[in-house]
Amino acid sequence: MARTPKRLSGPTQLTNAAVTKYTVPALTKTIIRHIAVSNPSGSPVTFTMSIGADAAATRLYDAFSIPAAAAGVTESNKSWWVYYVMDAAEILQALAGTTLVLVLTVDGEEITLG
């Protein structure tokens, strides 16, 4: 088994509709290790992320508020160290409450099976 640490998605701006940001390749398991979301705007914006098609039952974060950038700060960041295991063909979807404001980056490792 080969383990490959890598950036799985981003940095990418989120829209206000659920969009697939990562799909686990065939014959692979993926471990999501780090999720970072930044908000460079002057207003809080909600963040939603799911493993699988977006639905209440698949959400890791459900309309989680990412605060606005503070005075003198160019952006506000939320960062989570996590351990989410995904199987081949599973998808990671994300969306924001306001389109093209939040910036998402996801890091992890792919484990090639076989």
MIMILO-940554 format. One record per residue: residue number from 1; x negated, y negated, z negated of N, C-alpha, C, O, CB in turn. Coordinates in Angstrom, 1 decimal, padded with zeros to 4 digits. Glycine has a CB too. Example, Ala and Ser with C-alpha at 12.3 -4.5 7.8 and 13.67 -1.06 7.14 Angstrom:
// MIMILO-940554
+-----+--------+--------+--------+--------+--------+--------+--------+--------+--------+--------+--------+--------+--------+--------+--------+
:   n :    nc1 :    nc2 :    nc3 :   cac1 :   cac2 :   cac3 :    cc1 :    cc2 :    cc3 :    oc1 :    oc2 :    oc3 :   cbc1 :   cbc2 :   cbc3 :
+-----+--------+--------+--------+--------+--------+--------+--------+--------+--------+--------+--------+--------+--------+--------+--------+
:   1 : -013.2 :  005.7 : -007.8 : -012.3 :  004.5 : -007.8 : -013.2 :  003.3 : -007.8 : -014.2 :  003.3 : -008.5 : -011.3 :  004.5 : -009.0 :
:   2 : -012.8 :  002.2 : -007.1 : -013.7 :  001.1 : -007.1 : -012.9 :  000.0 : -007.9 : -013.4 : -001.1 : -008.0 : -014.1 :  000.6 : -005.7 :
+-----+--------+--------+--------+--------+--------+--------+--------+--------+--------+--------+--------+--------+--------+--------+--------+
//
This chain:
// MIMILO-940554
+-----+--------+--------+--------+--------+--------+--------+--------+--------+--------+--------+--------+--------+--------+--------+--------+
:   n :    nc1 :    nc2 :    nc3 :   cac1 :   cac2 :   cac3 :    cc1 :    cc2 :    cc3 :    oc1 :    oc2 :    oc3 :   cbc1 :   cbc2 :   cbc3 :
+-----+--------+--------+--------+--------+--------+--------+--------+--------+--------+--------+--------+--------+--------+--------+--------+
:   1 : -000.8 :  001.2 :  000.0 :  000.0 :  000.0 :  000.0 : -000.9 : -001.2 :  000.0 : -001.8 : -001.4 : -000.8 :  000.9 :  000.0 : -001.2 :
:   2 : -000.6 : -002.1 :  001.0 : -001.3 : -003.4 :  001.0 : -000.5 : -004.4 :  000.4 :  000.7 : -004.6 :  000.7 : -001.7 : -003.7 :  002.5 :
:   3 : -001.1 : -005.2 : -000.5 : -000.4 : -006.4 : -001.2 : -001.0 : -007.6 : -000.6 : -002.2 : -007.9 : -000.6 : -000.6 : -006.3 : -002.7 :
:   4 : -000.1 : -008.5 : -000.1 : -000.5 : -009.7 :  000.5 :  000.1 : -010.9 : -000.1 :  001.3 : -011.2 :  000.1 : -000.2 : -009.7 :  002.0 :
:   5 : -000.6 : -011.7 : -000.9 :  000.0 : -012.9 : -001.5 :  000.1 : -013.9 : -000.4 : -000.7 : -014.0 :  000.5 : -001.0 : -013.5 : -002.6 :
:   6 :  001.2 : -014.7 : -000.4 :  001.5 : -015.6 :  000.7 :  002.6 : -016.6 :  000.3 :  003.3 : -016.4 : -000.6 :  001.8 : -014.9 :  002.0 :
:   7 :  002.6 : -017.7 :  001.1 :  003.8 : -018.6 :  001.0 :  004.9 : -017.9 :  001.9 :  004.7 : -017.6 :  003.0 :  003.4 : -020.0 :  001.6 :
:   8 :  006.0 : -017.7 :  001.3 :  007.1 : -017.0 :  001.9 :  008.0 : -018.0 :  002.7 :  008.6 : -017.7 :  003.7 :  008.0 : -016.3 :  000.9 :
:   9 :  008.1 : -019.3 :  002.2 :  008.9 : -020.3 :  002.8 :  008.4 : -021.7 :  002.5 :  008.0 : -021.9 :  001.3 :  010.4 : -020.1 :  002.5 :
:  10 :  008.5 : -022.6 :  003.4 :  008.3 : -024.0 :  003.1 :  006.8 : -024.4 :  003.2 :  005.9 : -023.7 :  003.5 :  008.8 : -024.3 :  001.8 :
:  11 :  006.6 : -025.7 :  002.8 :  007.7 : -026.6 :  002.4 :  008.7 : -026.9 :  003.5 :  008.3 : -027.1 :  004.7 :  007.0 : -027.9 :  001.9 :
:  12 :  009.9 : -026.9 :  003.1 :  011.0 : -027.1 :  004.1 :  012.1 : -027.9 :  003.4 :  012.5 : -027.6 :  002.3 :  011.5 : -025.8 :  004.7 :
:  13 :  012.7 : -028.8 :  004.2 :  013.9 : -029.5 :  003.7 :  015.1 : -028.7 :  003.8 :  015.3 : -027.9 :  004.7 :  014.1 : -030.8 :  004.4 :
:  14 :  016.0 : -028.8 :  002.8 :  017.2 : -028.0 :  002.7 :  018.4 : -028.8 :  003.3 :  018.5 : -030.0 :  003.1 :  017.5 : -027.6 :  001.3 :
:  15 :  019.3 : -028.1 :  003.9 :  020.5 : -028.7 :  004.4 :  021.6 : -028.4 :  003.4 :  021.4 : -027.7 :  002.4 :  020.9 : -028.1 :  005.8 :
:  16 :  022.8 : -028.9 :  003.6 :  023.9 : -028.7 :  002.7 :  024.8 : -027.5 :  003.1 :  025.9 : -027.3 :  002.6 :  024.8 : -029.9 :  002.7 :
:  17 :  024.2 : -026.6 :  003.9 :  024.8 : -025.3 :  004.2 :  023.8 : -024.2 :  003.9 :  022.6 : -024.4 :  004.1 :  025.3 : -025.2 :  005.7 :
:  18 :  024.3 : -023.0 :  003.4 :  023.3 : -021.9 :  003.1 :  022.6 : -021.5 :  004.4 :  023.3 : -021.2 :  005.4 :  024.1 : -020.7 :  002.5 :
:  19 :  021.3 : -021.4 :  004.3 :  020.4 : -021.0 :  005.5 :  019.4 : -020.0 :  005.0 :  018.9 : -020.2 :  003.9 :  019.7 : -022.3 :  006.1 :
:  20 :  019.2 : -019.0 :  005.8 :  018.1 : -018.0 :  005.4 :  016.8 : -018.7 :  005.5 :  016.4 : -019.2 :  006.5 :  018.2 : -016.8 :  006.3 :
:  21 :  016.0 : -018.6 :  004.4 :  014.7 : -019.1 :  004.3 :  013.6 : -018.1 :  004.3 :  012.4 : -018.4 :  004.6 :  014.5 : -019.9 :  003.0 :
:  22 :  014.0 : -016.8 :  004.1 :  013.0 : -015.7 :  004.2 :  013.8 : -014.4 :  004.3 :  014.9 : -014.2 :  003.7 :  012.1 : -015.7 :  002.9 :
:  23 :  013.3 : -013.5 :  005.2 :  013.8 : -012.2 :  005.3 :  012.6 : -011.2 :  005.1 :  011.5 : -011.4 :  005.7 :  014.4 : -012.0 :  006.8 :
:  24 :  012.8 : -010.2 :  004.3 :  011.8 : -009.2 :  004.0 :  011.6 : -008.4 :  005.2 :  012.5 : -007.8 :  005.7 :  012.2 : -008.3 :  002.7 :
:  25 :  010.3 : -008.2 :  005.7 :  010.1 : -007.4 :  006.9 :  010.3 : -005.9 :  006.6 :  010.4 : -005.5 :  005.5 :  008.6 : -007.6 :  007.3 :
:  26 :  010.5 : -005.2 :  007.7 :  010.7 : -003.7 :  007.6 :  009.5 : -003.1 :  006.9 :  008.4 : -003.6 :  007.0 :  010.9 : -003.1 :  009.0 :
:  27 :  009.8 : -002.0 :  006.2 :  008.7 : -001.2 :  005.5 :  008.0 : -002.1 :  004.5 :  006.8 : -001.9 :  004.3 :  007.8 : -000.6 :  006.5 :
:  28 :  008.6 : -003.0 :  003.9 :  008.0 : -004.0 :  003.0 :  008.9 : -004.2 :  001.7 :  010.1 : -004.2 :  001.9 :  007.7 : -005.3 :  003.7 :
:  29 :  008.3 : -004.4 :  000.6 :  008.9 : -005.0 : -000.6 :  008.3 : -006.3 : -000.8 :  007.1 : -006.5 : -000.6 :  008.8 : -004.0 : -001.9 :
:  30 :  009.1 : -007.3 : -001.3 :  008.5 : -008.6 : -001.6 :  008.8 : -008.9 : -003.0 :  009.9 : -008.6 : -003.5 :  009.1 : -009.7 : -000.6 :
:  31 :  007.8 : -009.6 : -003.7 :  008.0 : -010.1 : -005.0 :  007.9 : -011.6 : -004.9 :  006.9 : -012.1 : -004.6 :  007.0 : -009.5 : -006.0 :
:  32 :  009.0 : -012.3 : -005.2 :  009.0 : -013.7 : -005.3 :  008.4 : -014.1 : -006.7 :  008.8 : -013.6 : -007.7 :  010.4 : -014.4 : -005.2 :
:  33 :  007.3 : -014.9 : -006.7 :  006.6 : -015.2 : -007.9 :  006.8 : -016.7 : -008.3 :  006.7 : -017.0 : -009.5 :  005.1 : -015.0 : -007.7 :
:  34 :  007.0 : -017.6 : -007.4 :  007.1 : -019.0 : -007.7 :  008.0 : -019.7 : -006.8 :  008.0 : -019.5 : -005.5 :  005.7 : -019.6 : -007.6 :
:  35 :  008.9 : -020.6 : -007.3 :  009.8 : -021.4 : -006.6 :  009.6 : -022.8 : -007.0 :  009.6 : -023.1 : -008.2 :  011.3 : -020.9 : -006.8 :
:  36 :  009.4 : -023.7 : -006.0 :  009.3 : -025.1 : -006.3 :  010.2 : -025.9 : -005.5 :  010.4 : -025.7 : -004.3 :  007.8 : -025.6 : -006.1 :
:  37 :  010.9 : -026.9 : -006.1 :  011.9 : -027.7 : -005.4 :  011.5 : -029.2 : -005.8 :  011.4 : -029.5 : -007.0 :  013.4 : -027.4 : -005.8 :
:  38 :  011.4 : -030.0 : -004.8 :  011.1 : -031.4 : -005.1 :  012.2 : -032.3 : -004.6 :  012.9 : -032.0 : -003.6 :  009.8 : -031.9 : -004.5 :
:  39 :  012.5 : -033.4 : -005.3 :  013.5 : -034.4 : -004.9 :  012.9 : -035.8 : -004.8 :  012.7 : -036.4 : -005.9 :  014.7 : -034.4 : -005.9 :
:  40 :  012.5 : -036.3 : -003.6 :  011.9 : -037.6 : -003.5 :  012.9 : -038.7 : -003.5 :  012.5 : -039.9 : -003.4 :  011.1 : -037.6 : -002.3 :
:  41 :  014.2 : -038.4 : -003.6 :  015.2 : -039.5 : -003.5 :  015.4 : -040.2 : -004.9 :  014.8 : -039.8 : -005.9 :  016.5 : -038.9 : -003.0 :
:  42 :  016.3 : -041.2 : -004.8 :  016.7 : -041.9 : -006.0 :  017.9 : -041.4 : -006.8 :  018.3 : -042.0 : -007.7 :  016.9 : -043.3 : -005.7 :
:  43 :  018.4 : -040.2 : -006.3 :  019.6 : -039.7 : -006.9 :  019.4 : -038.2 : -007.2 :  018.7 : -037.5 : -006.5 :  020.9 : -039.9 : -006.0 :
:  44 :  020.1 : -037.7 : -008.3 :  020.0 : -036.2 : -008.5 :  020.7 : -035.5 : -007.3 :  021.7 : -035.9 : -006.8 :  020.6 : -035.8 : -009.8 :
:  45 :  020.2 : -034.3 : -007.0 :  020.7 : -033.5 : -005.9 :  020.8 : -032.0 : -006.5 :  019.9 : -031.5 : -007.1 :  019.9 : -033.5 : -004.6 :
:  46 :  021.9 : -031.3 : -006.2 :  022.1 : -029.9 : -006.6 :  021.3 : -029.0 : -005.7 :  021.2 : -029.2 : -004.5 :  023.5 : -029.6 : -006.7 :
:  47 :  020.9 : -027.9 : -006.3 :  020.1 : -026.8 : -005.6 :  020.8 : -025.5 : -005.8 :  021.1 : -025.1 : -007.0 :  018.7 : -026.8 : -006.0 :
:  48 :  021.0 : -024.7 : -004.8 :  021.6 : -023.4 : -004.9 :  020.7 : -022.4 : -004.1 :  020.3 : -022.7 : -003.0 :  023.1 : -023.4 : -004.3 :
:  49 :  020.4 : -021.2 : -004.7 :  019.6 : -020.2 : -004.0 :  020.2 : -018.9 : -004.3 :  020.6 : -018.6 : -005.5 :  018.1 : -020.3 : -004.4 :
:  50 :  020.1 : -018.0 : -003.3 :  020.7 : -016.6 : -003.5 :  019.8 : -015.6 : -002.9 :  019.1 : -015.9 : -001.9 :  022.1 : -016.5 : -003.0 :
:  51 :  019.8 : -014.4 : -003.4 :  019.3 : -013.2 : -002.7 :  020.4 : -012.5 : -002.1 :  021.3 : -012.0 : -002.8 :  018.4 : -012.3 : -003.7 :
:  52 :  020.4 : -012.5 : -000.8 :  021.6 : -012.0 : -000.1 :  022.4 : -013.1 :  000.5 :  022.1 : -014.3 :  000.2 :  022.5 : -011.0 : -001.0 :
:  53 :  023.5 : -012.8 :  001.2 :  024.3 : -013.9 :  001.7 :  024.9 : -014.7 :  000.5 :  025.2 : -014.2 : -000.5 :  025.5 : -013.3 :  002.6 :
:  54 :  024.9 : -016.0 :  000.7 :  025.3 : -016.9 : -000.4 :  026.7 : -016.6 : -000.9 :  027.7 : -016.7 : -000.1 :  025.2 : -018.4 :  000.0 :
:  55 :  026.8 : -016.3 : -002.1 :  028.1 : -016.1 : -002.8 :  027.9 : -016.2 : -004.3 :  026.7 : -016.1 : -004.8 :  028.7 : -014.7 : -002.4 :
:  56 :  028.9 : -016.4 : -005.1 :  028.7 : -016.6 : -006.5 :  028.0 : -015.4 : -007.1 :  027.2 : -015.7 : -008.1 :  030.1 : -016.8 : -007.2 :
:  57 :  028.2 : -014.2 : -006.7 :  027.6 : -013.0 : -007.3 :  026.2 : -012.8 : -006.9 :  025.5 : -012.0 : -007.5 :  028.4 : -011.8 : -006.9 :
:  58 :  025.6 : -013.6 : -005.9 :  024.2 : -013.4 : -005.5 :  023.3 : -014.5 : -005.8 :  022.2 : -014.5 : -005.5 :  024.2 : -013.1 : -004.0 :
:  59 :  023.8 : -015.5 : -006.5 :  023.1 : -016.7 : -006.7 :  022.1 : -016.6 : -007.9 :  022.4 : -016.1 : -009.0 :  024.0 : -017.9 : -007.0 :
:  60 :  020.9 : -017.1 : -007.7 :  019.9 : -017.2 : -008.7 :  020.0 : -018.5 : -009.4 :  019.8 : -018.7 : -010.6 :  018.5 : -017.0 : -008.1 :
:  61 :  020.3 : -019.6 : -008.6 :  020.5 : -020.9 : -009.1 :  021.8 : -021.4 : -008.4 :  022.0 : -021.3 : -007.2 :  019.3 : -021.9 : -008.7 :
:  62 :  022.8 : -021.9 : -009.2 :  024.1 : -022.3 : -008.7 :  024.3 : -023.7 : -009.0 :  024.7 : -024.1 : -010.1 :  025.2 : -021.4 : -009.3 :
:  63 :  024.2 : -024.6 : -008.0 :  024.4 : -026.0 : -008.1 :  023.6 : -026.6 : -009.3 :  024.0 : -027.4 : -010.1 :  025.9 : -026.3 : -008.3 :
:  64 :  022.3 : -026.1 : -009.4 :  021.4 : -026.6 : -010.4 :  020.9 : -028.0 : -010.0 :  020.5 : -028.3 : -008.9 :  020.2 : -025.6 : -010.5 :
:  65 :  021.0 : -029.0 : -011.0 :  020.7 : -030.3 : -010.7 :  019.2 : -030.6 : -010.7 :  018.5 : -030.3 : -011.7 :  021.4 : -031.3 : -011.6 :
:  66 :  018.7 : -031.1 : -009.6 :  017.3 : -031.5 : -009.5 :  017.3 : -033.0 : -009.7 :  017.8 : -033.7 : -008.9 :  016.6 : -031.1 : -008.1 :
:  67 :  016.6 : -033.6 : -010.8 :  016.7 : -035.0 : -011.1 :  016.1 : -035.9 : -010.0 :  015.2 : -035.4 : -009.2 :  016.1 : -035.3 : -012.4 :
:  68 :  016.5 : -037.1 : -010.0 :  015.9 : -038.1 : -009.1 :  014.5 : -038.4 : -009.5 :  014.1 : -038.3 : -010.6 :  016.8 : -039.4 : -009.0 :
:  69 :  013.8 : -038.9 : -008.5 :  012.4 : -039.4 : -008.8 :  012.5 : -040.6 : -009.8 :  013.4 : -041.4 : -009.6 :  011.7 : -039.8 : -007.5 :
:  70 :  011.6 : -040.7 : -010.7 :  011.6 : -041.7 : -011.7 :  010.9 : -042.9 : -011.2 :  010.2 : -042.9 : -010.2 :  011.0 : -041.3 : -013.0 :
:  71 :  011.1 : -044.1 : -011.8 :  010.4 : -045.3 : -011.4 :  008.9 : -045.1 : -011.4 :  008.3 : -044.6 : -012.4 :  010.8 : -046.5 : -012.3 :
:  72 :  008.2 : -045.4 : -010.3 :  006.8 : -045.2 : -010.2 :  006.3 : -043.8 : -009.8 :  005.1 : -043.6 : -009.7 :  006.2 : -045.6 : -011.5 :
:  73 :  007.3 : -042.9 : -009.7 :  007.0 : -041.5 : -009.3 :  007.7 : -041.3 : -008.0 :  008.8 : -041.6 : -007.8 :  007.5 : -040.5 : -010.4 :
:  74 :  006.9 : -040.7 : -007.0 :  007.4 : -040.5 : -005.7 :  008.4 : -039.4 : -005.6 :  009.2 : -039.4 : -004.6 :  006.3 : -040.3 : -004.7 :
:  75 :  008.4 : -038.4 : -006.5 :  009.4 : -037.3 : -006.4 :  009.5 : -036.7 : -007.8 :  008.6 : -036.8 : -008.6 :  008.9 : -036.3 : -005.3 :
:  76 :  010.6 : -035.9 : -007.9 :  010.8 : -035.2 : -009.1 :  010.7 : -033.7 : -008.7 :  011.2 : -033.3 : -007.7 :  012.2 : -035.5 : -009.8 :
:  77 :  010.0 : -032.9 : -009.5 :  009.8 : -031.5 : -009.2 :  010.3 : -030.6 : -010.2 :  010.3 : -030.9 : -011.4 :  008.3 : -031.2 : -009.0 :
:  78 :  010.9 : -029.5 : -009.8 :  011.3 : -028.4 : -010.7 :  010.5 : -027.2 : -010.2 :  010.4 : -026.9 : -009.0 :  012.9 : -028.1 : -010.7 :
:  79 :  009.9 : -026.4 : -011.1 :  009.1 : -025.3 : -010.7 :  009.4 : -024.1 : -011.6 :  009.4 : -024.3 : -012.8 :  007.6 : -025.7 : -010.8 :
:  80 :  009.6 : -023.0 : -011.0 :  009.9 : -021.8 : -011.8 :  008.9 : -020.7 : -011.5 :  008.7 : -020.4 : -010.3 :  011.3 : -021.3 : -011.6 :
:  81 :  008.3 : -020.1 : -012.5 :  007.5 : -018.8 : -012.3 :  008.5 : -017.7 : -012.5 :  009.1 : -017.6 : -013.6 :  006.2 : -018.7 : -013.3 :
:  82 :  008.7 : -016.8 : -011.5 :  009.7 : -015.8 : -011.6 :  009.2 : -014.5 : -011.2 :  008.0 : -014.3 : -010.8 :  010.9 : -016.2 : -010.7 :
:  83 :  010.0 : -013.5 : -011.2 :  009.6 : -012.1 : -010.7 :  010.9 : -011.5 : -010.2 :  011.6 : -010.8 : -010.9 :  009.0 : -011.2 : -011.9 :
:  84 :  011.2 : -011.8 : -008.9 :  012.3 : -011.2 : -008.2 :  011.8 : -010.3 : -007.1 :  011.1 : -010.7 : -006.2 :  013.2 : -012.4 : -007.6 :
:  85 :  012.2 : -009.0 : -007.2 :  011.8 : -008.0 : -006.2 :  012.9 : -007.9 : -005.2 :  014.1 : -007.8 : -005.5 :  011.6 : -006.6 : -006.9 :
:  86 :  012.5 : -007.9 : -003.9 :  013.4 : -007.8 : -002.8 :  013.0 : -006.6 : -001.9 :  011.8 : -006.4 : -001.7 :  013.4 : -009.1 : -001.9 :
:  87 :  014.0 : -006.0 : -001.3 :  013.7 : -004.8 : -000.5 :  013.8 : -005.2 :  001.0 :  014.3 : -006.3 :  001.3 :  014.7 : -003.7 : -000.7 :
:  88 :  013.3 : -004.3 :  001.9 :  013.3 : -004.6 :  003.3 :  014.6 : -005.0 :  003.8 :  015.6 : -004.5 :  003.4 :  012.8 : -003.3 :  004.1 :
:  89 :  014.6 : -006.1 :  004.6 :  015.8 : -006.6 :  005.3 :  016.6 : -007.5 :  004.4 :  017.6 : -008.2 :  004.8 :  016.7 : -005.5 :  005.8 :
:  90 :  016.3 : -007.6 :  003.1 :  017.0 : -008.6 :  002.2 :  016.6 : -010.0 :  002.6 :  015.5 : -010.3 :  003.1 :  016.8 : -008.3 :  000.7 :
:  91 :  017.6 : -010.9 :  002.4 :  017.3 : -012.3 :  002.7 :  017.4 : -013.2 :  001.5 :  018.0 : -012.9 :  000.5 :  018.4 : -012.8 :  003.8 :
:  92 :  016.7 : -014.3 :  001.6 :  016.7 : -015.4 :  000.6 :  017.4 : -016.6 :  001.3 :  016.9 : -017.1 :  002.3 :  015.3 : -015.7 :  000.0 :
:  93 :  018.5 : -017.1 :  000.7 :  019.2 : -018.2 :  001.2 :  019.1 : -019.4 :  000.2 :  019.1 : -019.2 : -001.0 :  020.6 : -017.9 :  001.6 :
:  94 :  019.2 : -020.6 :  000.8 :  019.2 : -021.8 : -000.1 :  019.9 : -022.9 :  000.6 :  020.1 : -023.0 :  001.8 :  017.7 : -022.2 : -000.4 :
:  95 :  020.4 : -023.9 : -000.3 :  021.1 : -025.0 :  000.2 :  021.0 : -026.1 : -000.9 :  020.7 : -025.9 : -002.0 :  022.6 : -024.7 :  000.5 :
:  96 :  021.3 : -027.4 : -000.4 :  021.2 : -028.5 : -001.3 :  022.6 : -029.2 : -001.3 :  023.3 : -029.1 : -000.3 :  020.1 : -029.5 : -000.9 :
:  97 :  022.9 : -030.0 : -002.3 :  024.2 : -030.7 : -002.3 :  024.2 : -031.9 : -001.3 :  025.2 : -032.3 : -000.9 :  024.4 : -031.2 : -003.7 :
:  98 :  023.0 : -032.4 : -001.0 :  022.8 : -033.4 :  000.0 :  021.8 : -033.0 :  001.0 :  020.7 : -032.5 :  000.7 :  022.4 : -034.8 : -000.7 :
:  99 :  022.2 : -033.1 :  002.3 :  021.3 : -032.5 :  003.3 :  020.0 : -033.3 :  003.5 :  020.0 : -034.5 :  003.4 :  022.1 : -032.5 :  004.6 :
: 100 :  018.9 : -032.6 :  003.8 :  017.6 : -033.1 :  004.1 :  017.0 : -034.1 :  003.0 :  016.4 : -035.1 :  003.3 :  017.7 : -033.9 :  005.4 :
: 101 :  017.2 : -033.7 :  001.8 :  016.6 : -034.4 :  000.7 :  015.7 : -033.5 : -000.1 :  014.5 : -033.8 : -000.2 :  017.7 : -035.0 : -000.3 :
: 102 :  016.2 : -032.4 : -000.6 :  015.3 : -031.5 : -001.4 :  014.3 : -030.8 : -000.5 :  014.6 : -030.4 :  000.6 :  016.2 : -030.5 : -002.2 :
: 103 :  013.1 : -030.5 : -001.1 :  012.1 : -029.8 : -000.3 :  011.8 : -028.5 : -001.1 :  011.5 : -028.6 : -002.3 :  010.8 : -030.6 : -000.1 :
: 104 :  011.9 : -027.3 : -000.5 :  011.7 : -026.0 : -001.1 :  010.4 : -025.4 : -000.7 :  010.1 : -025.4 :  000.5 :  012.9 : -025.1 : -000.8 :
: 105 :  009.7 : -024.8 : -001.6 :  008.6 : -023.9 : -001.3 :  008.7 : -022.7 : -002.2 :  009.0 : -022.7 : -003.4 :  007.2 : -024.7 : -001.6 :
: 106 :  008.5 : -021.5 : -001.5 :  008.6 : -020.2 : -002.2 :  007.3 : -019.4 : -002.0 :  006.9 : -019.3 : -000.8 :  009.9 : -019.4 : -001.8 :
: 107 :  006.7 : -018.9 : -003.0 :  005.5 : -018.1 : -002.9 :  005.7 : -016.8 : -003.5 :  006.6 : -016.6 : -004.4 :  004.3 : -018.8 : -003.6 :
: 108 :  005.0 : -015.8 : -003.0 :  005.1 : -014.4 : -003.6 :  004.1 : -013.5 : -002.9 :  003.0 : -013.9 : -002.5 :  006.5 : -013.9 : -003.4 :
: 109 :  004.4 : -012.2 : -002.9 :  003.6 : -011.3 : -002.2 :  004.4 : -010.2 : -001.5 :  005.5 : -009.8 : -002.0 :  002.6 : -010.6 : -003.2 :
: 110 :  003.9 : -009.8 : -000.4 :  004.5 : -008.7 :  000.4 :  003.7 : -007.5 :  000.1 :  002.5 : -007.5 :  000.2 :  004.6 : -009.1 :  001.9 :
: 111 :  004.4 : -006.4 : -000.1 :  003.8 : -005.1 : -000.3 :  004.2 : -004.2 :  000.8 :  005.4 : -003.8 :  000.9 :  004.2 : -004.5 : -001.7 :
: 112 :  003.3 : -003.8 :  001.7 :  003.6 : -003.0 :  002.8 :  003.6 : -001.5 :  002.3 :  002.7 : -001.0 :  001.7 :  002.5 : -003.1 :  003.9 :
: 113 :  004.7 : -000.9 :  002.6 :  005.0 :  000.5 :  002.2 :  004.5 :  001.5 :  003.2 :  004.4 :  001.2 :  004.4 :  006.4 :  000.8 :  001.9 :
: 114 :  004.1 :  002.7 :  002.7 :  003.8 :  003.8 :  003.7 :  002.3 :  003.9 :  003.9 :  001.9 :  004.8 :  004.7 :  004.4 :  003.5 :  004.9 :
+-----+--------+--------+--------+--------+--------+--------+--------+--------+--------+--------+--------+--------+--------+--------+--------+
//
